[in-house]
């Protein structure tokens, strides 16, 4: 599983390997701007950043401001909900947030409905 996760991270560009630029040029995987422009209108509608039928030319500055506004709104909603979120703790000295371990109400682990199964696709002995 570790190698599958690493392969996915490499594929998406979330992980890089030092010296890998000697073997392949990642920028060749990018779409040409002309191809992006063909798909951009539908994409912006799909993610809620444009209305159906809008035909205005793409404006990178306006797009950035839209994303910043959405981020500010999400941050404000998270901040407003903080006092009621018992699982979130912010260290007063460092300011680092952390989550308390989640505990199921009613005590220990729930075992009702669990059956031991065996056969194809099941891991026996666990």
MODELLER restraints for C-alpha pairs under 7 A, 6 or more apart:
rsr = mdl.restraints
at = mdl.atoms
rsr.add(forms.Gaussian(group=physical.xy_distance, feature=features.Distance(at['CA:9:A'], at['CA:15:A']), mean=5.35, stdev=0.5))
rsr.add(forms.Gaussian(group=physical.xy_distance, feature=features.Distance(at['CA:10:A'], at['CA:16:A']), mean=6.27, stdev=0.5))
rsr.add(forms.Gaussian(group=physical.xy_distance, feature=features.Distance(at['CA:44:A'], at['CA:50:A']), mean=5.24, stdev=0.5))
rsr.add(forms.Gaussian(group=physical.xy_distance, feature=features.Distance(at['CA:45:A'], at['CA:51:A']), mean=5.57, stdev=0.5))
rsr.add(forms.Gaussian(group=physical.xy_distance, feature=features.Distance(at['CA:45:A'], at['CA:52:A']), mean=6.03, stdev=0.5))
rsr.add(forms.Gaussian(group=physical.xy_distance, feature=features.Distance(at['CA:87:A'], at['CA:99:A']), mean=5.40, stdev=0.5))
rsr.add(forms.Gaussian(group=physical.xy_distance, feature=features.Distance(at['CA:87:A'], at['CA:100:A']), mean=5.01, stdev=0.5))
rsr.add(forms.Gaussian(group=physical.xy_distance, feature=features.Distance(at['CA:88:A'], at['CA:97:A']), mean=6.87, stdev=0.5))
rsr.add(forms.Gaussian(group=physical.xy_distance, feature=features.Distance(at['CA:88:A'], at['CA:98:A']), mean=5.91, stdev=0.5))
rsr.add(forms.Gaussian(group=physical.xy_distance, feature=features.Distance(at['CA:88:A'], at['CA:99:A']), mean=4.70, stdev=0.5))
rsr.add(forms.Gaussian(group=physical.xy_distance, feature=features.Distance(at['CA:88:A'], at['CA:100:A']), mean=6.34, stdev=0.5))
rsr.add(forms.Gaussian(group=physical.xy_distance, feature=features.Distance(at['CA:89:A'], at['CA:97:A']), mean=5.65, stdev=0.5))
rsr.add(forms.Gaussian(group=physical.xy_distance, feature=features.Distance(at['CA:89:A'], at['CA:98:A']), mean=5.38, stdev=0.5))
rsr.add(forms.Gaussian(group=physical.xy_distance, feature=features.Distance(at['CA:89:A'], at['CA:99:A']), mean=6.10, stdev=0.5))
rsr.add(forms.Gaussian(group=physical.xy_distance, feature=features.Distance(at['CA:90:A'], at['CA:96:A']), mean=5.55, stdev=0.5))
rsr.add(forms.Gaussian(group=physical.xy_distance, feature=features.Distance(at['CA:90:A'], at['CA:97:A']), mean=4.19, stdev=0.5))
rsr.add(forms.Gaussian(group=physical.xy_distance, feature=features.Distance(at['CA:90:A'], at['CA:98:A']), mean=6.27, stdev=0.5))
rsr.add(forms.Gaussian(group=physical.xy_distance, feature=features.Distance(at['CA:91:A'], at['CA:97:A']), mean=6.30, stdev=0.5))
rsr.add(forms.Gaussian(group=physical.xy_distance, feature=features.Distance(at['CA:118:A'], at['CA:124:A']), mean=5.84, stdev=0.5))
